[in-house]
Amino acid sequence: MSLVRRQVERMSAYVPGEQPKVAGLIKLNTNENPYPPSPKVLEALRGAIDGKLRLYPDPTSSALRAKLGKIHGFDPDEIVIGNGCDDILNLCVRAFCGECEKLAYFWPSYSLYPVLANIQGATQVELPLDENFQITAHPALLAKLGGVKLVFITQPNAPSGVWLQRVELQRVIEEAEGVVVIDEAYVDFAAEDCLDFAREYDNVIVARTFSKAFSFAGMRVGWAAGSRELIAALNKVKDSYNVSRLSQLGTEATLDEWDYFQGNVKKICATRERTVSALAKLGFFVYPSQTNFVFARPPSPVTAKQWFDGLRARKILVRWWDADRVRDFARVSIGTDQEMDRFLEATKEICQTD
């Protein structure tokens, strides 16, 4: 007789992007920022490595919440801090969706959502995106929201990188009976955001991360904003000390380096547009991206798998999934200009060879 819950035995674990051990690889597979944190942030972290590490961190990250609230126009009680955005998503499942209750997510999207649903033993409701990876809030789709306790929406979408139309997203929010979580992990690379929905609707939470635009993936800090009632529920189910002392202090220092962060975002967006243009000239179809990655389909007769394998043979890692609706594409994180030049050279070689 197994000691493991039946639900856990049956499920498949989330598969993160490969973290290679081989030296000399160009890593364009996990949407990390190619530029380091500000030198002043690193200096603040070094200065915080002292005897205070023996003490527990602030359990509610109060100073960080206050800074975020001032920047984005929320009271500190309307913000919660997590161990990365994934922690926030997990807290939402624990707080708002019980076993056998309905959890909905749009698909294709972030593959962690069904994993979290399986862990909880929730009933999954898959909401299909249309052929352009957009929400089309027609009556049949809205009807699926009946009785749903929690809805996850990635904005901009992953893996496509496209910005979801706000009017369609708003229709989903207004039709939903439960909590709607707008996962804005990549929004700092987009032209707009949806934080206003968290202010306007009592059932909306907007979740964000410092991993992408702020170059802090290794520190694991995420945050979410919403009504006091929803945020209080997340605080009830979070771990006692879910964000380390160094992570809190480093993130506070990062928020003081706003110009540095925005400068990196502008560089990445410029490199993204140059990459899209170059791929299009090679015959690739590329979705319009509002993220720090592109989702591209190679020209026939080259398949996405051949492109992925060819890049890997040339020590360049991108992300490919053998799954319906996405297997014809590969997702490419935006690196430095030098890294993307090598990526484009290798891509051209593969297309000419095949």
URZIVEN-V930346 format. One record per pair of residues at least 4 apart in sequence whose C-alpha atoms are under 8 Angstrom apart, sorted by the first residue. I is the first residue (numbers start at 1). J is the second residue. Records with the same first field share a line. If there is no record, write none. Layout:
I = J / J
This chain:
4 = 8 / 9
5 = 9
6 = 10
7 = 11 / 118 / 119 / 121
8 = 118 / 119
11 = 115 / 118 / 119
12 = 115
13 = 115
14 = 111 / 112 / 115
17 = 29 / 30 / 319
18 = 29 / 30
20 = 25
24 = 315
25 = 315 / 316 / 317
26 = 315 / 316 / 317 / 339
27 = 316 / 317 / 318
28 = 32 / 316 / 317 / 318 / 319 / 332 / 333 / 334 / 335
29 = 317 / 318 / 319 / 331 / 332 / 333
30 = 318 / 319 / 333
31 = 212 / 292 / 293 / 332 / 333 / 334
32 = 211 / 212 / 215 / 217 / 333
33 = 211 / 212 / 213 / 214 / 215 / 334 / 335
34 = 215 / 334 / 335 / 336
35 = 215 / 264 / 336
36 = 215
37 = 41 / 42 / 214 / 215 / 216 / 254
38 = 42 / 254 / 257 / 260 / 261
39 = 43
40 = 44 / 253 / 257
41 = 45 / 250 / 253 / 254 / 257
42 = 46 / 250
43 = 47
44 = 48 / 249 / 250 / 253
45 = 49 / 246 / 249 / 250
48 = 52 / 246 / 249
49 = 53 / 246
53 = 245
56 = 241 / 245
57 = 61 / 241 / 243 / 244 / 245
58 = 62 / 241 / 245
59 = 240 / 241 / 242 / 243
60 = 80 / 81 / 241
61 = 65 / 81 / 243 / 248
62 = 66 / 76
63 = 67 / 252
64 = 68 / 248 / 249 / 251 / 252
65 = 69 / 76 / 79 / 80 / 81
66 = 70 / 75 / 76
67 = 71 / 252 / 255
68 = 72 / 74 / 76
69 = 73 / 74 / 75 / 76 / 79
70 = 74 / 75
74 = 78 / 79 / 225
75 = 79
77 = 228 / 231 / 232
78 = 225 / 226 / 227 / 228 / 231
79 = 223 / 224 / 225 / 226 / 231
80 = 223 / 224 / 225 / 231 / 234 / 235
81 = 88 / 221 / 222 / 223 / 224 / 243
82 = 87 / 88 / 220 / 221 / 222 / 223 / 242 / 243
83 = 87 / 88 / 220 / 221 / 222 / 242 / 243
84 = 88 / 209 / 210 / 211 / 220 / 221 / 222 / 223
85 = 89 / 185 / 207 / 208 / 209 / 220 / 221 / 222 / 223
86 = 90 / 222
87 = 91 / 222
88 = 92 / 207 / 222 / 223 / 224
89 = 93 / 207
90 = 94 / 116
91 = 95 / 234 / 237 / 238
92 = 96 / 97 / 150 / 234
93 = 97 / 98 / 116 / 117 / 120 / 150
94 = 98 / 120 / 237
95 = 233 / 234 / 237
96 = 149 / 150 / 179
97 = 101 / 102 / 103 / 120 / 122 / 149 / 150
98 = 120 / 121 / 122
99 = 120 / 121 / 122 / 123
100 = 121 / 122 / 123
101 = 122 / 123 / 148 / 149
102 = 122 / 123 / 124 / 125 / 147 / 148 / 149 / 150
103 = 117 / 122 / 123 / 124 / 125 / 148 / 149 / 150 / 151
104 = 124 / 125 / 126 / 127 / 145 / 148 / 150 / 151 / 152
105 = 109 / 113 / 124 / 125 / 126 / 127 / 151 / 152 / 153
106 = 126 / 127 / 128 / 129 / 152 / 153
107 = 126 / 127 / 128 / 129
108 = 128 / 129 / 133 / 158 / 159 / 325 / 326
109 = 154 / 157 / 158 / 159
110 = 154 / 158 / 159
111 = 115
112 = 116
113 = 117 / 152
114 = 118 / 124
115 = 119
116 = 120
117 = 121 / 122 / 123 / 124
118 = 122
125 = 144
127 = 141 / 144
128 = 135
129 = 133 / 134 / 135 / 136
130 = 134 / 135 / 136
133 = 157 / 160 / 162 / 164
134 = 162 / 163 / 164 / 165
135 = 164 / 165 / 168 / 169
136 = 141 / 168
137 = 141 / 142 / 168 / 169 / 171 / 172
138 = 142
139 = 143
140 = 144
141 = 145
142 = 146 / 172 / 175
144 = 148
145 = 175 / 176 / 177
146 = 176 / 177
147 = 177 / 178
148 = 176 / 177 / 178
149 = 177 / 178 / 179
150 = 178 / 179 / 180 / 181
151 = 178 / 179 / 180 / 181
152 = 180 / 181 / 182 / 183
153 = 157 / 180 / 181 / 182 / 183
154 = 158 / 182 / 183 / 184 / 185
155 = 163 / 164 / 182 / 183 / 184 / 185 / 186 / 187
156 = 161 / 162 / 163 / 164 / 184 / 185 / 186 / 187 / 190 / 290 / 291
157 = 161 / 162 / 163 / 164
158 = 162
159 = 295 / 331
160 = 287 / 289 / 294 / 295 / 331
161 = 287 / 288 / 289 / 290 / 291 / 293 / 294 / 295
162 = 287 / 288 / 289 / 290 / 291
163 = 190 / 289 / 290
164 = 168 / 169
165 = 169
166 = 170
167 = 171
168 = 172
169 = 173
170 = 174
171 = 175
172 = 176
173 = 180 / 203 / 204
176 = 180
178 = 203
179 = 203 / 204 / 205
180 = 203 / 204 / 205
181 = 204 / 205 / 206 / 207
182 = 194 / 204 / 205 / 206 / 207
183 = 206 / 207 / 208
184 = 193 / 206 / 207 / 208 / 209
185 = 207 / 208 / 209 / 212
186 = 190 / 208 / 212 / 213 / 290 / 291 / 292
187 = 191 / 192 / 193 / 208 / 290 / 291
188 = 213 / 265 / 291
189 = 213 / 265 / 269 / 290 / 291 / 292
190 = 290 / 291
191 = 290
194 = 198 / 206
195 = 199 / 206 / 225
196 = 200
197 = 201 / 204 / 206
198 = 202 / 203 / 204 / 205 / 206 / 225 / 226 / 227
199 = 226 / 227
202 = 226 / 227
203 = 226 / 227 / 230
204 = 226 / 227
205 = 224 / 225 / 226 / 227 / 230
206 = 224 / 225 / 226
207 = 222 / 223 / 224 / 225
208 = 222 / 223 / 224
209 = 221 / 222 / 223
210 = 214 / 215 / 216 / 217 / 220 / 221 / 222 / 251
211 = 215 / 216 / 217 / 218 / 219 / 220 / 221 / 222
212 = 216 / 217 / 292
213 = 261 / 264 / 265
214 = 254 / 261
216 = 220 / 221
217 = 221
219 = 247
220 = 243 / 247
221 = 243 / 247 / 248 / 251
225 = 231
226 = 230 / 231
227 = 231
228 = 232
229 = 233
230 = 234
231 = 235
232 = 236
233 = 237
234 = 238
238 = 242
243 = 247 / 248
244 = 248
245 = 249
246 = 250
247 = 251
248 = 252
249 = 253
250 = 254
251 = 255
252 = 256
253 = 257
254 = 258 / 261
257 = 261
258 = 262
259 = 263
260 = 264
261 = 265
262 = 266
263 = 267
264 = 268
265 = 269
266 = 270
267 = 271
268 = 272 / 292 / 334 / 335 / 336
269 = 273 / 292
270 = 274
271 = 275 / 334 / 335 / 336 / 337 / 340
272 = 276 / 292 / 293 / 294 / 334
273 = 277
274 = 278
275 = 279 / 340 / 344
276 = 280 / 286 / 294
277 = 281
278 = 282 / 344
279 = 283 / 284 / 285 / 286 / 344
280 = 284 / 285 / 286
282 = 299 / 348
283 = 298 / 299
284 = 296 / 297 / 298 / 299
285 = 296 / 297 / 298 / 299
286 = 294 / 295 / 296 / 297
287 = 294 / 295 / 296
288 = 294
289 = 293 / 294 / 295
292 = 333 / 334
293 = 331 / 332 / 333 / 334
294 = 331 / 332 / 333 / 334
295 = 329 / 330 / 331 / 332
296 = 329 / 330 / 331 / 332
297 = 303 / 304 / 328 / 329 / 330
298 = 302 / 303 / 304 / 307 / 328 / 329
299 = 303 / 351
301 = 354
302 = 306 / 307 / 351 / 354
303 = 307 / 328
304 = 308 / 320 / 327 / 328 / 329 / 330
305 = 309 / 320 / 327 / 328 / 330
306 = 310
307 = 311 / 347 / 350 / 351
308 = 312 / 317 / 318 / 319 / 320 / 330
309 = 313
310 = 314 / 350
311 = 315 / 316 / 317 / 318 / 343 / 346 / 347 / 350
312 = 316 / 317 / 318
314 = 346
316 = 343
318 = 330 / 331 / 332 / 333
319 = 330 / 331 / 332
320 = 327 / 329 / 330 / 331
321 = 326 / 327 / 330
322 = 326 / 327
323 = 327
326 = 330
334 = 340
335 = 339 / 340
336 = 340
337 = 341
338 = 342
339 = 343
340 = 344
341 = 345
342 = 346
343 = 347
344 = 348
345 = 349
346 = 350
347 = 351
348 = 352
349 = 353
350 = 354
